[in-house]
Amino acid sequence: DVHSRSPRPAFTFAPPISPIPVIGARQAPHLAGMGLLEAVPVNMLAEWNDPDDSDGDGISGRLAVLETGAIGRFGWKAVHPTLRTQTASAFAADMGITSVEQPADDCTEKQPTCVDNASSSTDEVSSDGLDAVASFMRHLGVPRARYTLDDAAVQKGFDIFINIQCAACHRPALQTANGDLAVSNIQFSPYTDLLLHDMGDGLSESLPEGDAAPNEWRTPPLWGLGLVASSKHARFLHDGRAKTLADAIEWHGGEAENSRAAFLALSTEDRSVLLTFLQSL
């Protein structure tokens, strides 16, 4: 049972900290194609917003509406609306670099050294610098799929992907709005809807991010998945708990429970061609 391999991180703090902070493991997000995802108009995402499952299909994904009123689309919990805010958050949280978006060091009262050495009022990365990094990320390309639907096994795997309703959340086709010429009016295949979904108790964790519930996660794009899977160090899901694509699917629950059950019910051959399709992305 894949759930018997649930990660149980443990940390020792010296000196001891009370109360113990809430901690969660995270894999770094893939950066390919983020400019395309940023350029998808909100009204397209809103078409799939169905928090109460009003259409009765078992899928109740919802837009991540932030305190500012903006719609989140980046991060495991969709807490960042743009590449600029995503970049500023990474600078601040991962490297302690302040900016106009996040001008304060995130020291806690239990970190006196951090507090004593907090940044001055001068931003450590300028607004122009922040824009430059965001622009670089915005124009990172997407790796070419190694196989196409012309391959019979890949086509059959794609058909199974559709039939067991994986595409209800991992949507094959999105369209960018008119705007930045580099990413304007492009149809592309990221296999995501950028919405928050209930993924079940097995993937629930208590680390708070935005207004996402512990069991809610943004649908991660699947493009480039085959290149990740080909690495001997490959890990999947938000905390890297899954060693294989099959393990990652078996961890799905909540809104994806029916798809998970359908995957487990597939014949050995059909399961293999579905994984072949995923590895082609």
QUICORBEL-V877567 format. One record per backbone hydrogen bond with DSSP energy under -1.0 kcal/mol. CO is the residue of the C=O (numbers start at 1). NH is the residue of the N-H. E is the energy in kcal/mol with one decimal. If there is no record, write none. Layout:
co:CO nh:NH e:E
co:CO nh:NH e:E
This chain:
co:1 nh:4 e:-1.8
co:2 nh:5 e:-1.8
co:3 nh:6 e:-1.2
co:31 nh:34 e:-1.4
co:33 nh:37 e:-1.7
co:34 nh:38 e:-2.3
co:35 nh:39 e:-1.2
co:39 nh:177 e:-2.4
co:41 nh:44 e:-1.1
co:41 nh:45 e:-1.3
co:42 nh:46 e:-2.8
co:45 nh:48 e:-1.4
co:50 nh:53 e:-2.0
co:53 nh:56 e:-1.5
co:61 nh:50 e:-3.2
co:62 nh:196 e:-2.9
co:63 nh:65 e:-1.2
co:64 nh:72 e:-3.3
co:66 nh:69 e:-2.0
co:70 nh:66 e:-3.0
co:74 nh:80 e:-1.6
co:75 nh:78 e:-1.8
co:76 nh:218 e:-2.7
co:80 nh:73 e:-2.8
co:80 nh:74 e:-2.3
co:82 nh:86 e:-2.1
co:83 nh:87 e:-2.5
co:84 nh:88 e:-2.5
co:85 nh:89 e:-2.1
co:86 nh:90 e:-2.1
co:87 nh:91 e:-2.6
co:88 nh:92 e:-2.3
co:89 nh:93 e:-3.2
co:90 nh:94 e:-1.9
co:91 nh:95 e:-1.1
co:91 nh:97 e:-2.6
co:92 nh:96 e:-1.0
co:98 nh:125 e:-1.4
co:102 nh:99 e:-1.5
co:105 nh:107 e:-1.0
co:108 nh:111 e:-2.0
co:111 nh:115 e:-2.4
co:112 nh:116 e:-2.9
co:113 nh:117 e:-1.3
co:115 nh:118 e:-1.3
co:126 nh:130 e:-2.4
co:127 nh:131 e:-2.3
co:128 nh:132 e:-2.2
co:129 nh:133 e:-2.1
co:130 nh:134 e:-2.3
co:131 nh:135 e:-2.5
co:132 nh:136 e:-2.2
co:133 nh:137 e:-2.4
co:134 nh:138 e:-2.3
co:135 nh:139 e:-1.1
co:137 nh:140 e:-1.4
co:140 nh:33 e:-1.3
co:148 nh:151 e:-2.0
co:151 nh:155 e:-2.6
co:152 nh:156 e:-2.4
co:153 nh:157 e:-2.5
co:154 nh:158 e:-2.5
co:155 nh:159 e:-2.3
co:156 nh:160 e:-2.1
co:157 nh:161 e:-2.3
co:158 nh:162 e:-2.0
co:159 nh:163 e:-2.6
co:160 nh:164 e:-2.5
co:161 nh:166 e:-1.9
co:162 nh:165 e:-1.6
co:165 nh:168 e:-1.1
co:166 nh:169 e:-1.4
co:166 nh:170 e:-2.5
co:169 nh:171 e:-1.9
co:171 nh:192 e:-1.2
co:174 nh:188 e:-2.4
co:177 nh:185 e:-1.8
co:180 nh:183 e:-1.5
co:186 nh:176 e:-2.3
co:188 nh:174 e:-2.5
co:190 nh:222 e:-2.5
co:190 nh:223 e:-1.1
co:195 nh:219 e:-1.9
co:196 nh:62 e:-2.2
co:197 nh:217 e:-2.1
co:198 nh:255 e:-2.6
co:201 nh:204 e:-1.3
co:209 nh:212 e:-1.5
co:213 nh:216 e:-2.0
co:214 nh:205 e:-1.5
co:215 nh:199 e:-3.4
co:217 nh:197 e:-2.1
co:222 nh:225 e:-2.0
co:224 nh:228 e:-1.5
co:225 nh:229 e:-2.8
co:226 nh:230 e:-1.3
co:228 nh:231 e:-1.7
co:231 nh:234 e:-1.6
co:236 nh:242 e:-1.7
co:237 nh:240 e:-1.2
co:238 nh:27 e:-2.8
co:242 nh:236 e:-2.4
co:244 nh:248 e:-2.1
co:245 nh:249 e:-2.2
co:246 nh:250 e:-2.2
co:247 nh:251 e:-1.2
co:249 nh:252 e:-1.5
co:253 nh:256 e:-2.5
co:254 nh:257 e:-1.7
co:256 nh:260 e:-2.6
co:257 nh:261 e:-2.7
co:258 nh:262 e:-2.2
co:259 nh:263 e:-2.4
co:260 nh:264 e:-2.4
co:261 nh:265 e:-1.4
co:263 nh:266 e:-1.2
co:267 nh:271 e:-2.7
co:268 nh:272 e:-1.9
co:269 nh:273 e:-2.1
co:270 nh:274 e:-2.0
co:271 nh:275 e:-2.1
co:272 nh:276 e:-1.9
co:273 nh:277 e:-2.2
co:274 nh:278 e:-2.1
co:275 nh:279 e:-2.3
co:277 nh:280 e:-1.1
co:278 nh:281 e:-1.0
co:280 nh:146 e:-1.1
co:281 nh:224 e:-3.3
